[in-house]
Amino acid sequence: MAALDPLPIPAAVVMRAGEDLEFMATNPAFSERGLAPGEPNGLDLRLLTELISVAYRNDSGKAVKPWMSQDPIKPRRYDVTVARMDLRGMEWPHFLVSLIDRTSEIETHDSFRRETMRDSLTGLPNRAGFEDEVENRLADAPVSGRGNLGAFAIFTLDIARFSQINECAGSIVGDELIITVARRLMGRMRKTDVVARIGGNEFALFVPLRGTSERELMRITNRIRSIFADPYRLSDLEIQIDGAIGIALSKQGQTDCANYIRQAQIALKRAKQTRQAEIYTPEELDKARRRFTLETELRKAIELDRLELYFQPLIDLSNGFVTGFEALARWKDPDYGMISPAEFIPVAEECGLILPLGRWALDRACKVLGEWDQKAGEELPLKISVNVSAAQFARDDIPSMVSGILRANRTRPERIMLELTESVVVSDPARAVKVMNALRALDVSLAMDDFGTGYSNLAYLQQLPIDVLKIDRSFVTHMLQERDKVAIVRAILSLASALNMETTAEGIETLEIAHTLAALGCSYGQGYFYSPPVPASRAYEFMMERMG
C-alpha cells in the first residue's frame, strides 16, 4: 500500500476478518505518531471497531468521530474517518482509516471562546462567561434526595455616580476605579463564589448559601458593601463611592442564570431608590412587565394622538376670578381605561418619551388657548401653566422647543407659564440658571412647582428668574389642623414676598383654607374646592360661569 506514504496525514488500511481487525498497512505519519493500537498514544480499538461497523453498514460507506490521544505531555485531538474500500478479489472487507489533527484549530477556538467570556479590563468573567460558569456549577451541583440544587443567590452591584466620575475625572480614572472595585470584590468573596463584570459599572456575584436566612443575606451584603468603606485613591484623586445591591434567590427547578440576573437587576433598580439592598419578589416582575406594556402603549398613544389635556383652574384668592389654568396630561387607554399620570409620567421619563409628551402638552395647550379665544371672540385674560419635568429639562433644548411651538401657534409668550420642580436646579444649578434666563428672555413666566418638598438652595433661588412659587398640597390640605404646616406656609409666603415673587397654593379643598391662605397673603390657589382637572370644553364653561 505504497499509495499511503505520500499522504501528509496519518492513514492506515485495516482488514476486518470476522470480529478481528488487522492493520494491513500504515503510512509514515501514522507510525511516527505512534497511533497503532497498543502503543501509548495508540488509536482506541473500541472506537475503531465501532466506526468500521458503522461504515460497513452505511450506504455512504463512511463514518467519522472525534478522538483524543492519551499523550501525557500534550494530548492531540483528531477527527477519525473510516471509509469502506471496494477492492475486488478480497475475501475480507478493507477500510481506509485517516486521522485529521484538529488540535491547533480546537485550541484556537477554545482560546477565542475564553477571551470572549472574559472582561478585558478586569480579567473577570463577562456576562456570557458568568452565565456559562454559573450554569455549569448548577449542572454539576449535587442533587439532594428531594431533587433540589443547593441554595444560592445572585447579587448585582451597581457603582453609584460612576458616569459623573468618568465625565469629571476621565475614562482612565474610571477604568482604574472599575479595576480597583473588581480587586476588592475578589478579596472579599470566597473561592466558591463567582465574581463577574456584566456591564459598564455593574458587577454580578454567584454566592452559594447555607440557607436563605435574613442574617446570612445581611452578612454577605455587608461583606460586599465593605469594599466601599475606604476611599478609592485614583491617580491624584481620593474618591468615596457607594453602590446599590439587588438580590435574586434561587428557586427549585430554575437554573437559567440569565433569568436570575434579570431578577437581581429588577431588585437593583429599586435599591437605587431606597439606598439599601433589595431582594427580588415576583410582584416586581409583574410591575416591570406593566411598565414595559405602558411604554409600548404610551408610544402608540402619543403617535396616534390618544392623549388628552385636562385643565385645572387657577383662582385669584383676592376676588375668586379665574386667572388661568394648569394643563395636565390624561390618558384613557382603550384596553386599560384611565391610567394615572403618577404611573405613566415616570415611565415616560425613564424611556425618553417625556420629550415628545412634553412637547405635545405645550403645543396642545397653545392650541386650546387659541380655540378659547376664537370661541370668546377676543383674547382672553388667561395664562396657561404647563409642566416641564426634570428629565425633559435635562435632555431637551427647552428654549428652542418653547420658542418654536409658540411661533407655530401664534401664541404670545406672556400667556404661557412653565412649571419646573426644584430637582431641575439640584441636578445642574449652573445649567438651570442659564436655561431659565433664556426662557425669561422669551417673556415666558416661570413657576417653581411643589416648593418646599425638595432640596431648595436659597442662594440659587435668589438667582433664578422665578415668577411664582407653588406651595405643595402636602402643606395646604390639612394646614388648619396642624400648626406646623401653617408656619411653613407662612414662611414660604414671606420668602416669596422678599424675593418679589407671587404664590399659588395647591390642594385647596375647603372654603376655610381658601380664606386662610388669602388672609396670609397667598396670591392664587387651585384645588378640588374650585374644580378638579377637567376636559377643555368643561374648563371653558367653568371659566365663563366664573367670569359672569
C-alpha positions in Angstrom: 0.0 0.0 0.0 2.7 2.4 -1.0 0.0 4.8 -2.1 -0.5 5.8 1.5 3.1 7.0 2.0 2.8 10.5 0.4 -0.3 11.4 2.4 0.6 14.2 4.9 -2.0 12.9 7.5 -1.9 9.7 9.4 -3.5 6.9 7.4 -3.8 3.1 7.6 -5.6 0.2 5.8 -7.4 -2.1 8.1 -9.0 -5.5 7.3 -11.9 -6.9 9.3 -11.8 -10.6 9.5 -14.9 -11.7 11.4 -14.5 -10.0 14.8 -10.8 -9.3 14.4 -9.1 -6.2 12.9 -5.7 -6.4 11.2 -3.6 -3.4 10.1 -2.5 -4.2 6.6 -0.5 -1.0 6.0 0.3 2.3 7.7 2.0 5.4 6.3 5.0 7.1 8.0 2.8 9.9 9.5 0.7 7.2 11.3 3.8 5.3 12.5 5.7 8.4 13.6 2.8 9.5 15.8 2.6 6.0 17.4 -1.1 5.6 16.6 -1.1 1.8 16.3 -3.4 0.3 18.9 -1.5 -0.9 21.9 1.0 1.9 21.8 0.8 4.7 24.5 -0.8 7.1 22.0 -2.4 4.3 20.1 -5.8 4.6 18.4 -8.7 3.4 20.6 -9.5 -0.1 19.3 -13.1 0.1 20.5 -13.6 3.3 18.7 -12.1 1.9 15.5 -14.3 -1.2 15.8 -17.4 0.9 16.2 -16.5 3.1 13.2 -15.7 0.1 11.0 -19.1 -1.4 11.9 -20.9 1.8 11.0 -19.0 2.3 7.7 -19.7 -1.3 6.7 -23.4 -0.9 7.2 -23.7 2.7 5.9 -24.9 3.4 2.3 -22.2 6.0 2.2 -19.6 3.6 3.4 -18.1 6.2 5.8 -18.1 7.0 9.5 -16.4 9.9 11.4 -15.9 10.5 15.1 -13.6 12.8 17.2 -11.0 11.2 19.4 -8.3 12.5 21.7 -5.0 10.7 22.2 -3.7 9.9 25.6 -0.3 11.6 25.2 0.7 12.6 28.8 2.6 15.7 27.6 0.1 17.1 25.1 -2.9 15.1 24.1 -3.8 15.5 20.4 -7.4 15.8 19.1 -8.3 14.1 15.9 -11.2 13.5 13.6 -11.1 9.8 12.8 -12.6 8.8 9.4 -13.2 5.3 8.3 -14.1 4.6 4.7 -15.0 1.3 3.1 -12.7 0.2 0.3 -14.2 -1.6 -2.7 -11.3 -3.9 -3.6 -12.0 -6.8 -5.9 -10.8 -10.3 -5.1 -10.5 -9.6 -1.4 -12.1 -12.2 0.9 -12.5 -9.8 3.8 -13.6 -6.1 3.7 -10.9 -3.5 3.9 -11.2 0.0 5.3 -9.1 3.2 4.9 -8.5 4.9 8.3 -7.4 8.5 8.2 -6.9 11.0 11.1 -7.0 14.8 10.7 -5.3 16.6 13.6 -7.7 19.3 14.9 -5.6 20.2 18.0 -4.5 23.7 16.9 -7.9 24.5 15.5 -9.7 23.5 18.7 -7.1 25.2 20.9 -7.6 28.4 18.9 -11.3 28.1 19.2 -11.1 27.4 22.9 -8.7 30.3 23.4 -11.0 32.7 21.5 -14.0 31.4 23.4 -12.2 32.1 26.7 -11.4 35.6 25.6 -15.0 36.3 24.6 -16.1 35.1 28.0 -13.7 37.5 29.9 -13.9 41.2 30.6 -10.7 42.6 29.0 -10.4 45.4 31.7 -10.7 43.4 34.9 -10.0 39.8 33.7 -13.2 38.8 35.4 -15.9 36.8 33.5 -18.2 39.0 31.5 -21.9 38.4 31.3 -21.7 35.5 28.9 -18.8 34.0 30.9 -20.7 34.4 34.2 -23.9 32.8 32.8 -21.7 29.9 31.4 -19.8 29.4 34.7 -23.0 29.5 36.9 -25.0 27.2 34.7 -22.0 24.7 34.7 -21.9 25.0 38.5 -25.6 24.3 38.7 -25.4 21.4 36.3 -22.6 19.8 38.3 -24.1 20.6 41.7 -25.0 17.6 43.9 -28.7 16.8 44.0 -30.5 16.2 47.3 -33.0 13.4 47.8 -35.8 15.8 47.0 -34.3 16.9 43.7 -33.2 20.4 44.9 -30.0 22.1 43.9 -28.1 23.8 46.7 -29.4 27.2 47.7 -27.6 30.2 46.1 -28.1 33.9 45.4 -27.2 36.1 42.5 -26.2 39.6 43.6 -25.9 42.6 41.2 -23.8 45.6 42.3 -24.0 49.0 40.6 -21.4 51.7 41.4 -23.1 54.9 42.2 -22.1 58.2 40.4 -19.8 56.3 38.0 -20.9 58.3 35.0 -20.1 61.5 36.8 -16.7 60.2 37.8 -16.0 59.2 34.2 -17.1 62.6 32.9 -15.2 64.7 35.5 -12.0 62.7 36.0 -11.8 61.0 32.6 -12.1 57.4 31.3 -8.6 56.4 32.6 -9.6 57.1 36.2 -13.0 55.4 35.5 -11.2 52.3 34.3 -8.9 52.4 37.3 -11.9 52.6 39.6 -13.5 49.6 37.9 -10.3 47.6 38.3 -9.9 48.5 42.0 -13.6 47.6 42.7 -13.0 44.2 41.0 -9.9 43.6 43.1 -11.6 44.5 46.3 -14.6 42.3 45.4 -12.3 39.3 44.7 -10.6 39.9 48.0 -13.8 39.9 49.9 -15.5 36.8 48.3 -14.9 33.1 48.9 -13.3 30.6 46.4 -16.7 29.1 45.9 -18.2 32.4 44.8 -18.1 33.7 41.2 -17.5 37.4 40.6 -18.1 39.0 37.2 -18.4 42.3 35.5 -21.6 42.3 33.4 -21.8 45.9 32.4 -20.0 49.3 32.4 -20.3 49.8 36.2 -22.2 46.7 37.1 -20.9 43.5 38.7 -22.6 40.2 39.4 -21.9 37.6 42.1 -22.9 34.0 42.4 -22.9 33.0 46.1 -23.8 29.5 47.3 -25.8 29.7 50.5 -26.1 27.5 53.6 -29.7 28.8 53.8 -31.7 31.8 52.9 -32.0 33.4 56.3 -32.1 37.2 56.6 -29.0 37.0 58.8 -26.9 35.2 56.2 -28.0 37.5 53.4 -27.2 40.5 55.6 -23.7 39.1 56.3 -23.0 38.6 52.6 -24.4 42.1 51.7 -22.2 43.7 54.4 -19.2 41.9 53.0 -19.9 43.3 49.5 -20.6 46.8 50.9 -17.3 46.7 52.8 -15.5 47.4 49.5 -16.8 51.0 49.8 -15.7 51.5 53.4 -12.3 53.0 52.5 -11.9 55.8 49.9 -10.5 54.9 46.5 -7.2 56.5 45.6 -7.1 57.0 41.9 -4.3 59.0 40.3 -4.2 62.2 42.3 -7.8 61.8 43.5 -9.3 60.3 46.6 -12.9 59.3 45.9 -15.6 58.0 48.3 -18.2 56.0 46.5 -21.1 53.8 47.2 -23.1 51.2 45.4 -26.6 49.7 45.1 -27.2 45.9 45.6 -30.0 43.8 44.1 -30.5 40.1 45.1 -32.3 37.2 43.4 -32.7 34.0 45.5 -32.6 30.5 43.9 -35.7 28.6 43.4 -36.3 24.9 42.9 -36.2 23.8 39.2 -34.9 27.2 38.0 -31.3 27.0 36.6 -31.5 29.8 33.9 -28.8 32.2 35.1 -29.9 35.0 32.7 -33.3 35.0 34.4 -31.7 35.3 37.8 -29.6 38.2 36.6 -32.7 39.9 35.2 -34.5 39.4 38.6 -31.5 40.8 40.5 -31.4 43.8 38.2 -35.1 44.5 38.8 -34.3 44.5 42.5 -31.2 46.6 41.9 -33.4 49.3 40.3 -35.5 49.5 43.5 -32.3 49.5 45.6 -31.1 52.6 43.8 -34.2 54.4 45.0 -34.3 53.0 48.6 -30.5 53.1 49.0 -30.4 49.7 50.7 -30.0 46.1 49.4 -33.3 44.8 47.9 -34.4 41.2 47.3 -36.4 40.4 44.1 -40.0 39.5 44.6 -42.3 38.0 41.9 -44.5 41.1 42.1 -41.7 43.2 40.8 -41.6 41.2 37.6 -45.3 42.0 37.2 -44.6 45.7 37.7 -41.7 45.5 35.2 -44.0 43.9 32.6 -46.6 46.5 33.4 -44.0 49.3 32.8 -43.0 47.7 29.6 -46.6 47.4 28.4 -47.2 51.0 29.4 -44.2 52.2 27.5 -45.4 50.4 24.4 -48.9 51.7 24.7 -47.8 55.2 25.6 -45.7 55.4 22.5 -48.7 54.4 20.4 -50.9 56.9 22.3 -48.5 59.8 21.5 -48.1 58.8 17.9 -51.9 58.3 17.4 -52.9 61.4 19.5 -54.8 59.4 22.0 -53.8 61.6 25.0 -56.0 64.4 26.2 -55.1 67.6 28.1 -57.2 68.4 31.1 -57.3 71.8 32.8 -57.5 72.8 36.5 -58.4 76.5 37.1 -56.1 78.9 38.9 -58.1 81.3 41.1 -57.2 84.8 42.3 -57.8 84.4 46.0 -58.5 88.1 46.4 -61.6 88.1 44.2 -62.3 84.5 43.1 -61.7 85.2 39.4 -60.2 82.6 37.1 -56.7 83.9 36.0 -55.5 80.8 34.2 -55.4 77.0 34.1 -52.8 74.3 34.8 -52.6 71.9 31.8 -52.4 68.3 32.9 -51.9 65.2 30.6 -54.5 62.5 30.9 -54.5 59.1 29.2 -57.5 56.9 28.7 -56.4 53.7 27.1 -58.9 51.6 25.1 -57.9 48.4 26.9 -56.7 49.6 30.3 -59.0 52.5 30.9 -57.9 55.8 32.7 -54.2 55.5 33.6 -52.9 57.8 36.3 -50.2 60.3 35.5 -48.4 59.1 38.6 -48.0 55.8 36.8 -47.3 56.8 33.2 -45.2 60.0 33.7 -42.3 58.1 35.5 -42.4 55.5 32.6 -42.2 58.4 30.1 -39.2 59.9 31.9 -37.5 56.6 32.1 -37.8 55.6 28.5 -37.4 59.0 26.9 -41.0 59.5 25.9 -41.2 62.5 28.2 -39.7 64.7 25.4 -42.5 64.1 22.8 -45.0 64.1 25.6 -43.8 67.4 27.0 -43.8 69.0 23.5 -47.3 67.6 22.8 -48.6 69.1 26.1 -47.2 72.6 25.3 -48.4 72.5 21.7 -51.9 71.3 22.7 -52.2 74.0 25.5 -51.4 76.7 22.9 -54.0 75.3 20.5 -56.7 75.1 23.2 -55.9 78.7 24.3 -56.4 79.8 20.6 -59.6 77.8 20.4 -61.0 79.5 23.5 -60.1 83.0 22.2 -61.9 82.2 19.0 -64.9 80.9 20.8 -65.0 84.0 23.1 -64.4 86.4 20.1 -61.4 88.0 21.9 -58.1 87.3 23.5 -59.0 86.0 27.0 -57.0 87.3 30.0 -55.7 83.9 30.8 -52.3 82.3 31.4 -51.8 78.5 30.8 -49.3 76.7 33.0 -47.6 73.7 31.5 -45.3 71.3 33.5 -41.8 70.6 32.4 -40.3 67.5 34.1 -36.7 67.4 35.3 -36.0 64.7 32.8 -37.3 66.8 29.9 -35.4 69.9 31.3 -32.2 67.9 31.3 -32.5 66.3 27.9 -34.4 68.7 25.7 -33.4 72.1 24.3 -36.2 73.8 26.2 -35.8 77.4 25.0 -35.7 76.4 21.3 -38.6 74.0 21.8 -40.8 76.6 23.5 -40.0 79.3 21.0 -40.8 77.0 18.1 -44.2 75.9 19.5 -45.3 79.4 20.4 -44.3 80.7 17.0 -46.2 77.8 15.3 -49.4 78.5 17.2 -49.0 82.3 17.2 -49.3 82.3 21.0 -47.9 85.3 22.9 -45.2 84.1 25.4 -46.8 86.2 28.2 -49.8 83.8 28.2 -47.6 80.8 29.0 -46.2 79.8 32.3 -43.8 76.8 32.6 -43.8 74.9 35.9 -40.4 73.4 37.0 -39.6 71.3 40.0 -36.8 72.0 42.5 -34.9 68.9 41.2 -34.0 70.7 37.9 -31.9 73.1 39.9 -30.4 70.5 42.2 -29.0 68.3 39.4 -27.2 71.0 37.5 -27.6 74.5 39.0 -25.4 76.4 36.5 -27.3 74.9 33.5 -30.6 75.5 35.2 -29.9 79.2 35.6 -28.7 79.5 32.0 -31.8 77.8 30.6 -34.3 79.6 32.8 -32.7 83.0 31.9 -33.1 82.1 28.2 -36.8 81.2 28.8 -37.4 84.5 30.6 -35.8 86.3 27.7 -38.7 84.8 25.6 -41.2 86.6 28.0 -42.4 83.2 29.3 -43.3 83.1 33.0 -41.7 80.5 35.3 -43.1 78.8 38.4 -41.3 76.7 40.9 -43.6 73.7 41.4 -44.0 71.7 44.7 -41.9 74.2 46.5 -40.7 73.1 49.9 -40.7 69.3 49.2 -37.2 69.1 47.6 -33.8 70.4 48.4 -34.1 74.1 48.0 -31.0 76.1 47.8 -32.0 79.7 48.8 -28.8 81.1 47.3 -29.7 79.7 43.9 -33.4 80.6 44.3 -32.4 84.2 44.6 -30.5 83.9 41.3 -33.3 82.2 39.4 -35.8 84.2 37.4 -38.8 82.7 39.1 -42.2 84.5 38.9 -44.3 82.2 41.1 -43.7 79.8 44.0 -46.2 77.0 44.1 -46.9 75.7 47.6 -47.2 72.0 47.6 -50.5 70.4 48.6 -48.9 68.4 51.4 -48.6 71.8 53.3 -52.0 73.0 52.4 -54.6 70.2 52.6 -54.7 69.8 56.4 -53.0 73.1 57.4 -55.8 74.2 59.7 -55.4 71.0 61.8 -51.6 71.2 62.0 -49.9 74.4 63.2 -46.5 73.4 61.8 -47.9 73.4 58.3 -49.4 76.9 58.8 -45.9 78.0 60.0 -44.3 76.5 56.8 -46.9 78.2 54.5 -46.3 81.5 56.3 -42.6 81.1 55.9 -42.9 80.3 52.1 -45.2 83.3 51.6 -42.7 85.6 53.4 -39.8 84.3 51.3 -41.8 84.8 48.1 -42.6 88.4 49.2 -39.0 89.1 50.0 -37.9 87.8 46.5 -40.8 89.7 44.8 -42.5 86.5 43.7 -46.2 85.6 43.6 -47.5 82.4 45.2 -50.0 79.7 44.2 -51.3 77.2 46.8 -52.1 73.7 45.5 -54.7 71.3 47.1 -57.3 73.8 48.4 -60.3 71.6 49.4 -62.3 73.9 51.7 -63.5 77.5 51.8 -61.8 77.9 55.2 -58.4 77.0 53.7 -59.0 79.4 50.8 -59.9 82.3 53.2 -56.9 81.5 55.5 -54.5 81.5 52.5 -55.9 84.8 51.2 -55.5 86.3 54.7 -51.9 85.1 54.9 -51.2 86.9 51.6 -51.2 84.0 49.1 -51.9 85.2 45.5 -53.5 82.3 43.8 -55.0 78.9 44.6 -56.1 75.7 42.9 -57.8 72.6 44.2 -60.9 70.4 44.2 -62.8 73.1 46.2 -62.9 75.0 42.9 -62.7 72.3 40.3 -60.8 69.1 39.6 -58.9 68.9 36.3 -61.5 68.7 33.5 -61.5 68.5 29.7 -61.0 71.7 27.7 -64.7 72.1 27.0 -65.8 72.0 30.6 -62.9 74.2 31.7 -64.1 76.8 29.2 -67.7 76.6 30.6 -66.3 76.9 34.2 -64.4 80.0 33.3 -67.3 81.6 31.6 -69.6 81.0 34.5 -67.0 82.3 36.9 -66.5 85.4 34.9 -70.2 86.1 34.8 
